[in-house]
Amino acid sequence: MTTETNMLANFLNKAEKAIARTRPDRVADHRAVVHHYLGYVTNAQVIIRGRVQRIQRARVTSEEDSRISNFRDIARRFFTSEIPHASVAGEFLGHRFTTTCDDEGFFTVTFDARHAIESSASRLSYAAFVVDPKTDQAIGPATTGHVISPRVPVRRIIVSDIDDTVVESGATSLPTLLKTTLFENIHTRRIFPGVGDFYRKLKAGRSGDEDHPIFYVTSSPWNLHDFITELLTLREVPEGPLFMTDWGIDPTKILKPSHSSHKLDSILRLLGDHPDASVVLLGDSGEKDPEIYLKVVNDFPDRVDAIFIRDVSDHQRDEEVRLLLESCEAHDIPVSFSNDGSEAADQACQFGLISDHTEIAPQP
C-alpha cells in the first residue's frame, strides 16, 4: 500500500471502530453465538477456529430458486453482526478452554495434540459458547464445532485453491464472476468434472489407504464459509479447513487483502504447522497461483511433491504460466498444466501420488 492509502486505511479503520462501539448489535448478549470453522490436528497441536456473531437464520435453498432469491441469500451472508472481544469458553475431549475474540470476532485456540491422538476418530467434535467475562457464565447458546484428525504423523498435506480450480467461477471475467457469485446457489454452482474423485485419490495416496489432509485457500470472504462448505459437501469433494479473507477496513487494507499475500501466508502457515510434511499444490492459471507456488518452491524446494495448475486462461497467459512451471521443474518438481481433470489424474499417477484410476467412494 502507498503511504496515502495507508493513511486512508488507518483513518477509515478508526472511524469504523468508533461507529461499531455505538452499535447495540456488536455487544455480546443471549443472541451471540459461536460460528465454527473446521479445525485440524497436526503432529504437535490441535487448532480450533471460529467467530462470534449474532444468531442469523439460515435459509434452505433449491435449484428452483430465482436469481433474486439467490442474491438475497448471498447479501444476507454479508450483513452479519460480529461481536468484538467476546469471551468464549468450551470443552474439547474433556478439556475446558477459554479465549477472547479479536476486533472482528475471530478466535483461535490450540491444544497439545496428544488430546486428539488418543482418539481414533478422524473427525472430532467440541462445544463452545459465549460467556460473561465477569461471571464466566454462558450468555449464549452452545454450538458444536469439528476438527479433522488425520492419522499421525502427517507426512503430506494437500493445499488447493477453490475458484476455477475446484468450482467453476469464471474468475478471469468480472461479469461471469459476479453472475455466478451473486445469482447462483449451491445447487446451481458447478464444480469441474472429476474433481471429487481426484481429490479423494490424492487424500488416499499411492497405497490407497493413506490419510493426507486437504486444506482450501481462497480469497473469498469468511462470510461465504458456510456456502462453500455446503457446496463442496453437496458435490462430494473431500472436506478440509478453509483459509479465507476478512473483507473490510483495517490499517493494512481497504475492502480485501492481496490475493497473493493471503495465499502465500496461508501456505507458509500450513507448512509451519506441519514441519515434517511435504505439500501438493493445486491452483489455476487465471490469477497468480503459478507465481505464488513458484515462491514456495524457491523457499522450500525439498518439500513440494507436485504442482497442478488448471488451464483457464488465454494463450498469452498460458505462455507465461509455462515459463513459471519450467522454473519449478528446474527444481525437479513435477508439474501438471491441463484443463482436463482425467489428464491431471493420469499425471498424478505418473508422479507416484495416487495408485490408479479406481474410483474411491466419498466418505459418509
C-alpha positions in Angstrom: 0.0 0.0 0.0 1.1 3.5 -0.7 1.6 6.0 2.2 -1.6 7.8 1.2 -3.6 4.6 1.0 -2.1 3.6 4.3 -3.2 6.8 5.9 -6.7 6.5 4.5 -7.0 2.8 5.7 -5.9 3.9 9.2 -8.5 6.7 9.3 -11.3 4.5 8.0 -10.4 1.8 10.4 -10.5 4.1 13.4 -13.8 5.5 12.2 -15.3 2.1 11.7 -14.3 1.0 15.2 -15.8 4.2 16.7 -19.1 3.6 15.0 -19.1 -0.1 15.9 -18.8 0.8 19.6 -22.1 2.6 19.4 -23.9 -0.3 17.8 -26.0 -2.3 20.2 -25.8 -5.4 18.0 -22.0 -5.5 18.5 -22.3 -6.4 22.2 -22.3 -9.9 23.5 -25.8 -11.0 24.8 -28.1 -14.0 24.6 -28.2 -13.7 20.8 -24.4 -14.1 20.4 -23.3 -17.4 19.1 -20.0 -19.2 18.2 -19.8 -19.8 14.5 -17.3 -22.6 13.9 -14.7 -23.1 11.2 -13.4 -26.6 10.6 -10.3 -27.1 12.8 -7.4 -29.5 12.3 -4.8 -31.6 14.1 -1.1 -31.6 13.3 1.7 -33.7 14.7 2.0 -31.3 17.6 -1.2 -29.4 18.2 -5.0 -29.2 17.8 -6.2 -25.9 16.2 -9.7 -24.7 16.8 -11.1 -21.7 14.9 -14.3 -19.7 15.0 -16.0 -16.3 15.1 -18.7 -14.9 17.4 -21.7 -13.4 15.6 -25.3 -12.6 16.2 -27.6 -15.5 15.5 -28.7 -15.5 11.9 -31.5 -17.6 10.5 -30.4 -19.9 7.7 -32.5 -20.3 4.5 -32.9 -23.6 2.7 -32.1 -23.2 -1.0 -33.1 -25.3 -4.0 -32.3 -25.5 -7.7 -35.6 -23.8 -8.5 -34.8 -20.6 -6.5 -34.9 -17.4 -8.5 -31.9 -15.2 -9.1 -33.4 -12.6 -6.8 -33.8 -15.2 -4.0 -30.2 -16.3 -4.5 -29.0 -12.7 -4.4 -30.9 -12.0 -1.2 -29.3 -15.1 0.4 -25.8 -14.0 -0.6 -26.4 -10.5 0.6 -27.7 -11.8 3.9 -24.4 -13.6 4.4 -22.6 -10.3 4.2 -24.9 -8.4 6.6 -23.7 -10.0 9.8 -23.0 -8.6 13.2 -19.7 -9.8 14.6 -19.1 -9.4 18.3 -15.6 -8.0 19.0 -13.7 -9.0 22.1 -16.3 -11.6 23.1 -15.3 -14.1 25.8 -15.6 -17.7 24.6 -15.5 -21.0 26.6 -15.8 -24.6 25.5 -14.8 -28.2 26.0 -12.7 -30.4 23.8 -12.3 -34.1 24.7 -12.9 -33.3 28.3 -10.6 -30.3 28.4 -12.1 -26.9 29.1 -10.8 -23.9 27.2 -11.4 -20.1 27.3 -10.3 -17.3 24.9 -11.1 -13.8 23.8 -12.1 -12.8 20.3 -10.2 -10.1 18.3 -11.6 -6.8 16.9 -13.6 -8.7 14.2 -14.9 -11.5 16.5 -12.4 -14.2 15.3 -10.6 -16.6 17.7 -8.1 -19.4 17.5 -7.5 -22.0 20.3 -4.6 -24.5 20.3 -4.2 -27.7 22.4 -1.4 -30.2 22.7 -2.0 -32.8 20.0 -1.9 -35.8 22.4 -5.5 -34.9 23.4 -6.6 -35.8 19.9 -4.1 -38.5 19.1 -5.5 -40.6 22.0 -8.7 -40.8 20.0 -9.0 -43.0 16.9 -11.8 -40.8 15.3 -11.0 -39.0 12.1 -13.4 -36.2 13.0 -13.7 -34.9 16.5 -16.4 -32.6 17.9 -16.4 -30.0 20.6 -18.8 -27.4 22.1 -18.3 -23.7 22.7 -20.4 -20.8 23.8 -20.2 -17.1 24.7 -19.7 -16.3 28.3 -19.9 -13.3 30.6 -16.2 -12.4 31.3 -17.1 -11.3 34.9 -19.1 -14.4 35.9 -17.8 -17.0 33.4 -21.4 -18.0 32.9 -22.8 -18.8 29.5 -24.9 -16.0 28.0 -25.4 -17.5 24.6 -26.4 -21.0 23.3 -23.8 -23.7 22.9 -22.8 -24.7 19.4 -20.9 -27.7 18.1 -17.7 -27.4 16.0 -15.5 -30.1 14.4 -11.8 -30.8 13.9 -10.3 -33.2 11.3 -7.9 -35.6 12.9 -5.8 -37.4 10.2 -3.6 -40.3 11.1 -0.3 -39.1 12.6 2.4 -38.5 11.8 1.2 -36.3 8.9 3.6 -36.9 6.0 1.9 -34.9 3.3 -0.6 -32.1 3.1 -2.7 -31.0 0.1 -3.3 -27.3 -0.5 -5.9 -26.3 -3.1 -7.4 -23.1 -4.4 -11.2 -23.1 -4.9 -12.4 -20.7 -7.6 -11.6 -22.0 -11.1 -9.6 -24.9 -9.5 -12.5 -26.8 -7.9 -15.5 -24.6 -8.6 -16.4 -23.2 -12.0 -16.3 -19.4 -11.2 -15.2 -17.6 -14.3 -12.8 -15.5 -12.2 -11.0 -14.3 -15.3 -14.2 -12.5 -16.4 -15.7 -10.0 -13.9 -19.2 -10.2 -15.4 -19.2 -14.0 -15.2 -17.7 -14.0 -11.7 -20.4 -11.6 -10.5 -23.1 -13.6 -12.1 -22.0 -16.9 -10.5 -21.2 -15.4 -7.1 -24.3 -13.2 -6.7 -27.1 -15.0 -8.5 -26.5 -18.7 -8.0 -26.7 -21.1 -5.1 -25.1 -24.3 -4.0 -27.5 -26.3 -6.2 -26.7 -24.4 -9.4 -23.0 -23.8 -8.9 -20.9 -26.4 -10.6 -17.5 -28.0 -9.9 -15.2 -29.3 -12.6 -15.8 -32.9 -13.7 -13.8 -35.5 -11.8 -12.6 -33.1 -9.0 -14.2 -35.0 -6.2 -12.7 -38.4 -7.2 -9.3 -36.9 -8.0 -9.1 -35.2 -4.6 -10.2 -38.4 -2.8 -7.4 -40.2 -4.5 -4.8 -37.6 -3.6 -6.0 -37.8 0.0 -5.8 -41.7 -0.1 -2.3 -41.5 -1.6 -0.4 -44.1 -3.6 -1.3 -47.0 -1.3 -5.0 -46.0 -1.4 -5.0 -46.2 2.4 -3.2 -43.0 3.4 -4.8 -40.0 5.1 -3.3 -36.8 3.7 -5.3 -33.8 5.0 -6.7 -31.3 2.4 -6.7 -27.5 3.0 -8.5 -25.0 0.8 -7.1 -21.4 0.4 -9.3 -18.8 -1.2 -9.6 -15.0 -1.4 -13.3 -15.3 -0.8 -14.5 -13.7 2.4 -15.3 -15.6 5.6 -18.9 -14.6 5.1 -19.1 -17.3 2.4 -17.6 -20.0 4.6 -20.8 -22.0 5.0 -21.8 -21.5 1.4 -18.5 -23.1 0.2 -18.5 -25.9 2.7 -22.1 -26.8 1.8 -21.3 -26.7 -1.9 -18.2 -29.0 -1.5 -20.2 -31.4 0.6 -23.1 -31.5 -1.9 -20.7 -32.1 -4.8 -18.8 -34.8 -2.8 -15.5 -33.0 -2.7 -13.4 -34.1 0.4 -13.8 -31.7 3.3 -10.9 -29.6 4.6 -10.3 -26.5 6.7 -10.8 -23.3 4.7 -8.4 -20.3 4.8 -10.4 -17.3 3.7 -10.1 -13.5 4.0 -11.7 -10.8 6.2 -13.1 -8.2 3.9 -13.3 -4.8 5.5 -11.1 -1.9 6.6 -8.1 -2.1 8.8 -4.6 -0.4 8.8 -3.3 -2.8 6.2 -6.1 -2.9 3.6 -9.3 -1.3 2.2 -12.0 -3.9 1.5 -9.9 -7.0 1.0 -6.2 -8.2 1.4 -4.0 -9.0 -1.5 -4.8 -12.4 -3.1 -1.1 -13.3 -3.4 -0.1 -12.3 0.1 -3.1 -14.1 1.7 -2.5 -17.3 -0.3 1.3 -17.3 0.3 0.9 -16.5 4.0 -1.6 -19.4 4.4 0.6 -21.9 2.7 3.6 -20.8 4.8 1.5 -21.1 7.9 0.4 -24.7 7.0 4.0 -25.7 6.2 4.9 -24.3 9.6 2.0 -26.2 11.3 3.3 -29.4 9.6 7.1 -29.1 9.6 7.7 -32.7 8.8 5.2 -32.8 5.9 5.6 -32.3 2.2 2.9 -30.5 0.1 1.0 -30.9 -3.1 -0.2 -27.6 -4.5 -3.3 -27.2 -6.8 -4.5 -24.0 -8.4 -5.4 -22.4 -11.7 -3.8 -20.1 -14.3 -6.4 -17.4 -14.0 -4.8 -15.4 -11.2 -1.4 -15.7 -9.6 -1.3 -19.3 -8.4 1.7 -20.2 -10.5 3.7 -17.2 -9.3 2.8 -18.0 -5.7 3.6 -21.6 -6.0 7.0 -20.8 -7.6 7.8 -18.7 -4.5 7.0 -21.7 -2.3 9.2 -23.9 -4.5 12.1 -21.4 -4.3 11.9 -21.3 -0.5 11.0 -25.0 0.1 12.3 -27.0 -2.9 12.5 -30.2 -0.9 9.0 -30.0 0.5 6.9 -29.6 -2.7 5.8 -33.0 -4.1 4.0 -31.7 -7.2 2.1 -28.8 -8.6 -1.2 -29.0 -10.5 -2.4 -25.9 -12.5 -5.8 -25.9 -14.2 -5.7 -24.1 -17.5 -8.4 -21.5 -17.6 -6.5 -18.6 -19.3 -5.9 -17.3 -22.8 -2.9 -18.1 -25.0 -0.7 -15.2 -23.8 -1.2 -16.1 -20.1 -0.6 -19.8 -20.9 2.9 -18.9 -22.2 3.6 -17.0 -19.0 2.4 -19.9 -16.9 4.5 -22.5 -18.8 7.7 -20.4 -18.2 6.9 -20.3 -14.5 6.3 -24.0 -14.3 9.5 -24.7 -16.2 11.2 -22.9 -13.3 9.5 -25.3 -10.9 10.6 -28.2 -13.0 14.2 -27.0 -12.7 13.9 -27.9 -9.1 12.8 -31.4 -10.1 9.2 -30.6 -9.0 6.7 -32.5 -11.2 4.1 -30.2 -12.7 0.8 -30.6 -14.5 -0.8 -27.9 -16.7 -4.1 -29.0 -18.1 -7.8 -28.2 -18.3 -8.7 -31.9 -18.3 -9.3 -33.5 -14.9 -8.6 -37.0 -16.1 -5.3 -35.9 -17.6 -4.3 -34.4 -14.3 -5.2 -37.7 -12.6 -3.1 -39.6 -15.1 -0.1 -37.4 -14.3 -0.7 -37.7 -10.6 -0.4 -41.5 -11.1 2.8 -41.0 -13.1 4.2 -38.8 -10.3 3.5 -41.6 -7.8 0.9 -39.6 -5.8 -2.0 -42.0 -6.5 -2.3 -45.6 -7.3 -4.6 -45.9 -10.3 -8.0 -44.8 -11.6 -10.0 -46.9 -9.3 -12.9 -44.8 -8.0 -12.8 -44.0 -4.3 -16.3 -43.6 -2.8 -17.0 -40.4 -0.8 -16.9 -40.8 3.0 -20.4 -40.7 4.6 
